[in-house]
């Protein structure tokens, strides 16, 4: 899978903080009934570790395998885990990319946030099959989707405005159909100082538009929406469980 994140990894903490706020409560609720003694939680696409912290808080006794293929993102993830005595005893950071993952024999849950749409259908089916084989009875796979179910034009919009030190940051996102079920998103980070633009970083990525019903068909599992995710442009969180 292409590394979409290293070019903009320096800014990603601002995105991850918003993700944790918008999707975190739904994730915590989805994990509430999981038995952590059945095996570790596998987090696929752990990014900088904000969601890892949510998993750890939701399941205080669970071990976590945090998988992240981007070197830049994994550097922040490892630093976050190493700086927290509780996390460093429970979280193992792994360099790997979906769908071909080194997994424990049994897992109590899997968390797939911000990843599924980067994979085409064949790759997703391989991933769900792998997870389903390893999932303990009562386990769940929690998937975060973009919330865009069909390709469509999305005009450029300001998604994040934040300040760090003397710099102000803006994150602009636009999207449009790229053939078949694909959307191509273009993101632009603008860095200002005293109102003057000092840097601009633009990147793009492709995302396959899918929803919970399609996830159920691909995985052979039962899908249900997680607790409501709130906020403008909030993603969709889906829970998959064995039929």
C-alpha positions in Angstrom: 0.0 0.0 0.0 1.3 3.4 -0.9 2.6 5.6 1.9 0.1 8.5 1.7 1.2 10.1 5.0 4.9 10.7 5.1 4.7 13.9 2.9 2.4 15.5 5.4 3.4 13.7 8.6 4.6 16.8 10.3 1.1 18.1 10.4 -0.8 14.9 11.1 -1.1 15.4 14.9 -3.6 18.1 14.3 -5.7 15.7 12.1 -5.3 12.9 14.7 -6.5 15.1 17.5 -9.7 15.8 15.6 -10.1 12.1 14.7 -9.7 11.1 18.4 -12.4 13.7 19.4 -14.9 12.7 16.6 -14.5 9.0 16.4 -13.0 8.1 19.8 -16.3 7.8 21.7 -17.8 5.5 19.1 -14.6 3.3 19.2 -14.6 3.1 23.0 -18.3 2.1 22.9 -17.7 -0.6 20.3 -14.9 -2.1 22.3 -16.8 -2.1 25.6 -17.9 -5.8 25.4 -14.6 -7.2 24.2 -12.8 -9.8 26.3 -9.1 -8.7 26.3 -8.0 -12.0 27.8 -8.8 -13.6 24.4 -5.8 -12.0 22.7 -4.4 -8.5 21.8 -6.2 -5.7 20.0 -4.7 -5.2 16.6 -4.7 -1.6 15.4 -4.1 -1.4 11.6 -2.8 2.0 10.5 -2.0 3.3 14.0 -0.7 6.6 12.7 0.8 8.8 15.5 -0.9 6.9 18.3 -3.9 9.0 19.3 -6.3 6.2 18.6 -3.9 3.8 20.3 -4.5 5.8 23.5 -8.2 5.5 23.1 -8.0 1.7 22.7 -5.7 1.5 25.8 -8.2 3.6 27.9 -11.2 1.6 26.7 -9.6 -1.8 27.5 -7.2 -1.1 30.4 -5.8 -4.7 30.6 -5.5 -5.3 26.8 -2.3 -5.8 24.9 -2.2 -3.8 21.7 -0.3 -4.5 18.4 0.0 -1.1 16.7 0.7 -1.6 13.0 1.9 1.4 11.0 3.8 1.3 7.6 4.8 5.0 7.4 8.3 5.6 8.9 7.5 9.2 9.8 4.2 8.4 11.4 5.7 5.4 13.2 8.4 7.6 14.7 5.8 9.7 16.4 3.8 6.6 17.4 6.9 4.9 19.0 7.8 8.2 20.8 4.2 8.4 22.2 4.3 4.8 23.4 7.8 5.1 24.9 6.9 8.3 26.8 4.0 6.6 28.6 4.9 3.9 31.1 1.5 2.3 30.9 1.5 2.2 27.1 5.1 0.9 26.8 4.2 -2.2 28.8 1.2 -3.0 26.6 1.8 -1.7 23.1 4.0 -3.4 20.5 4.7 -1.2 17.4 5.0 -3.1 14.1 6.1 -2.0 10.6 3.7 -3.6 8.2 1.0 -2.7 5.7 -2.4 -4.1 5.0 -3.6 -6.5 3.8 -0.5 -8.7 4.4 0.0 -8.5 8.1 1.8 -10.5 10.7 -0.9 -11.2 13.3 -1.1 -13.2 16.5 -2.9 -16.5 16.3 -5.9 -15.0 18.2 -7.0 -11.4 18.6 -9.8 -10.0 20.7 -10.5 -7.1 18.3 -9.2 -5.2 15.4 -9.3 -1.4 14.8 -9.0 -0.3 11.1 -9.2 3.6 11.2 -8.5 5.6 8.1 -7.2 2.6 6.1 -10.0 0.6 4.4 -10.7 3.0 1.6 -7.0 3.0 0.6 -7.4 -0.7 -0.4 -9.2 -2.0 -3.4 -11.9 -4.6 -3.0 -9.6 -7.6 -3.5 -7.2 -6.4 -0.9 -10.0 -5.6 1.5 -11.5 -9.1 1.1 -8.0 -10.6 1.9 -7.8 -8.4 5.0 -11.3 -9.2 6.3 -10.6 -12.9 5.7 -7.4 -12.7 7.7 -9.0 -10.9 10.6 -12.1 -13.1 10.7 -9.8 -16.2 11.0 -8.0 -14.7 13.9 -10.9 -13.1 15.7 -11.9 -14.7 19.1 -15.5 -15.4 19.8 -17.3 -12.2 20.8 -14.5 -10.1 19.1 -15.2 -7.2 16.8 -13.6 -5.3 13.9 -14.1 -1.6 14.2 -13.7 0.3 10.9 -13.6 4.0 10.3 -14.8 5.1 6.8 -14.7 8.5 5.2 -18.4 9.0 5.2 -18.4 9.5 1.4 -20.5 6.6 0.0 -20.4 7.5 -3.6 -17.8 9.5 -5.7 -18.9 13.1 -5.9 -17.4 16.6 -6.2 -16.4 18.1 -2.9 -15.3 21.8 -3.2 -12.2 22.8 -1.3 -13.1 23.5 2.3 -11.2 24.5 5.4 -11.2 21.5 7.6 -8.7 22.5 10.4 -7.4 25.8 11.7 -4.9 25.6 14.5 -2.0 27.5 16.0 1.4 26.2 17.3 3.8 28.9 18.7 3.8 31.8 16.3 2.5 29.8 13.4 -1.2 29.4 12.3 -2.1 26.3 10.3 -4.9 25.7 7.9 -5.8 22.4 6.3 -7.9 22.5 3.1 -9.5 19.4 1.6 -11.1 18.9 -1.8 -12.2 15.8 -3.7 -13.7 14.5 -6.9 -14.5 11.3 -8.8 -11.4 9.5 -10.1 -13.1 6.6 -12.0 -15.2 3.7 -10.7 -15.6 3.8 -7.0 -12.6 6.0 -6.5 -12.4 9.5 -5.0 -9.2 11.5 -5.3 -8.7 13.9 -2.4 -6.4 16.8 -2.5 -5.1 18.3 0.7 -3.3 21.5 1.2 -1.6 22.7 4.4 -0.9 26.4 4.7 1.3 27.9 7.4 1.0 31.5 8.3 3.0 33.8 10.5 1.6 37.2 11.4 -1.0 36.7 8.7 1.6 36.0 6.0 1.8 32.7 4.1 5.2 31.2 4.8 4.7 27.6 3.5 2.2 25.5 1.5 2.3 21.7 1.2 -0.1 20.0 -1.2 -0.7 16.2 -1.5 -3.3 13.9 -2.8 -4.6 10.4 -2.1 -7.2 8.0 -3.6 -10.0 6.5 -1.5 -12.4 3.7 -2.5 -15.9 4.7 -1.5 -17.5 2.0 0.6 -20.2 1.7 3.3 -21.2 -0.7 6.1 -23.4 -2.9 3.8 -20.5 -3.4 1.4 -18.2 -4.2 4.3 -20.6 -6.9 5.5 -20.7 -8.4 2.0 -16.9 -8.4 1.6 -16.2 -9.8 5.1 -19.0 -12.3 5.5 -19.6 -10.7 8.9 -22.6 -8.7 10.3 -22.2 -4.9 10.2 -23.8 -2.3 12.4 -23.1 1.4 12.8 -21.2 2.3 16.0 -22.5 5.0 18.3 -23.1 8.3 16.6 -20.1 10.2 15.4 -20.7 13.9 15.7 -19.2 17.0 14.1 -19.1 18.6 10.7 -17.6 16.2 8.1 -17.5 13.5 10.7 -16.4 10.0 9.5 -18.5 6.8 9.6 -17.6 4.1 12.2 -18.8 0.6 11.5 -18.6 -2.5 13.7 -18.1 -5.9 12.1 -18.8 -9.1 14.1 -19.1 -12.8 13.3 -22.6 -13.9 12.1 
